[in-house]
Amino acid sequence: MPARTISAPDRQYRLLRWAALLERDPDQIIGLLSHSWASDDAPGLIVDRPSAIDLAWNDVVLRVMGLAGRSRGEAKVFFGLSDAELDRIVAGSWRCPALPAWQVAVRIRNVECPRLENRIVWSVFAILLMFFAIICWIL
C-alpha cells in the first residue's frame, strides 16, 4: 500500500507526466535501481546512468507539485505507488541494469492503467489456445 493516499486523478496525472518526460528522449538509457527487497548494502543504481526517479526530480513541474527528493521513498509517496509498483517501474537486475527510456515509460503506463497490458496477455493466451486447438484438430 502507498504510504500516503492521493486522489486517482492526481496519481494518474503524475504518472502520465513522468512517462511523458521519459518519452521526450526515448532512446536515452535509464539506469535501473536494485529491488526494494534487496539488502541495504545495494540501495542505489545498478549502473552509472540517471534513473527514472532522477529524471522526475529534474522536472520543475513535478517538484512544484510536491516531489520532495530523489529517494525511492519520496517517489513512492509522491506518485502514490506500492513497493511492488515502484519496483515494477524502476527496478532492474544484474542481467538488465538499464533500459531505454521508452521501455521505462511503458512500465509507468502499465502501472497507471494495467488494462492494456492485461488485454495483451489475454490475447496472447487466446492465440496460443487457438493454435493448440488447431494442432489437435489436424492430428
C-alpha positions in Angstrom: 0.0 0.0 0.0 1.1 3.5 -0.7 2.4 5.4 2.4 0.1 8.4 1.6 -3.1 8.3 -0.4 -3.5 10.7 -3.2 -6.5 11.1 -5.4 -6.8 8.9 -8.5 -6.7 11.9 -10.9 -3.6 13.3 -9.2 -1.9 9.9 -9.3 -2.8 9.5 -13.0 -1.6 12.9 -13.9 1.7 12.5 -12.1 2.4 9.1 -13.6 1.5 10.2 -17.1 3.7 13.3 -16.7 6.6 11.1 -15.6 6.0 8.8 -18.6 5.9 11.8 -21.0 9.2 13.1 -19.5 10.9 9.8 -20.4 9.3 9.8 -23.9 10.9 13.1 -24.7 14.2 11.3 -25.4 13.0 7.7 -25.9 16.5 6.3 -26.8 18.1 7.7 -23.6 19.4 4.9 -21.4 17.9 4.9 -17.9 19.7 3.2 -15.0 17.6 0.9 -13.0 17.6 0.5 -9.2 18.0 -2.5 -7.1 14.7 -4.0 -5.9 13.2 -2.7 -2.6 13.7 -6.1 -1.0 17.4 -6.2 -1.8 19.8 -5.8 1.0 20.6 -2.3 2.4 24.1 -2.7 1.0 22.9 -2.1 -2.5 20.2 0.5 -2.4 21.4 2.6 -5.3 21.8 2.4 -9.1 23.0 -0.8 -10.7 24.8 1.2 -13.4 26.1 4.8 -13.6 23.2 6.3 -15.5 20.4 8.7 -14.4 17.4 6.8 -13.0 13.8 7.4 -13.9 13.4 9.0 -10.4 16.3 11.4 -11.3 14.5 12.5 -14.4 11.3 13.1 -12.5 13.3 15.1 -9.9 14.8 17.3 -12.7 11.2 18.2 -13.8 10.3 21.6 -12.3 6.5 20.9 -12.5 6.8 17.6 -10.5 8.9 19.3 -7.9 6.5 22.2 -7.6 3.7 19.7 -7.2 5.5 18.2 -4.2 8.2 15.7 -5.3 10.4 16.2 -2.3 13.5 14.3 -3.2 15.2 11.6 -5.3 14.8 8.7 -2.9 12.8 5.6 -3.5 10.5 6.6 -0.6 9.9 10.1 -1.8 8.9 8.8 -5.3 6.7 6.1 -3.8 4.8 8.7 -1.7 4.6 11.3 -4.4 3.3 9.0 -7.2 1.1 7.0 -4.8 2.8 3.7 -5.6 3.2 0.5 -3.6 6.6 -1.1 -3.2 5.7 -3.6 -5.9 4.6 -1.0 -8.4 7.7 1.1 -7.8 9.9 -1.9 -8.3 8.0 -2.8 -11.5 8.8 0.7 -12.8 12.4 1.4 -11.6 14.0 -1.9 -10.6 16.4 -3.9 -12.6 18.8 -6.8 -12.1 22.4 -7.7 -13.0 21.1 -9.1 -16.3 19.1 -5.9 -17.1 20.8 -2.9 -15.3 19.5 -0.3 -17.7 16.7 0.2 -20.3 15.8 2.7 -23.0 13.6 5.5 -21.7 10.7 4.4 -23.8 10.6 1.0 -22.1 10.6 2.6 -18.7 7.7 4.8 -19.9 5.8 1.7 -20.9 6.3 0.3 -17.4 4.9 3.5 -15.9 1.9 3.5 -18.3 1.2 -0.2 -17.4 1.2 0.6 -13.7 -1.0 3.6 -14.3 -3.5 1.7 -16.4 -2.9 -2.1 -16.4 -5.9 -2.8 -18.7 -4.0 -2.7 -21.9 -1.3 -5.0 -20.6 -4.0 -7.4 -19.4 -5.6 -7.4 -22.9 -2.3 -8.2 -24.5 -1.7 -11.1 -22.1 -5.1 -12.5 -22.7 -4.8 -12.0 -26.5 -1.5 -14.0 -26.5 -3.2 -16.7 -24.4 -6.2 -16.9 -26.8 -3.9 -17.1 -29.8 -1.9 -19.9 -28.1 -5.1 -21.7 -27.2 -6.4 -21.5 -30.8 -3.0 -22.7 -32.1 -3.1 -25.8 -29.9 -6.7 -26.4 -30.8 -5.9 -26.4 -34.5 -2.9 -28.7 -33.9 -5.1 -31.1 -32.0 -7.8 -30.9 -34.7 -5.2 -31.6 -37.5 -3.6 -34.5 -35.7 
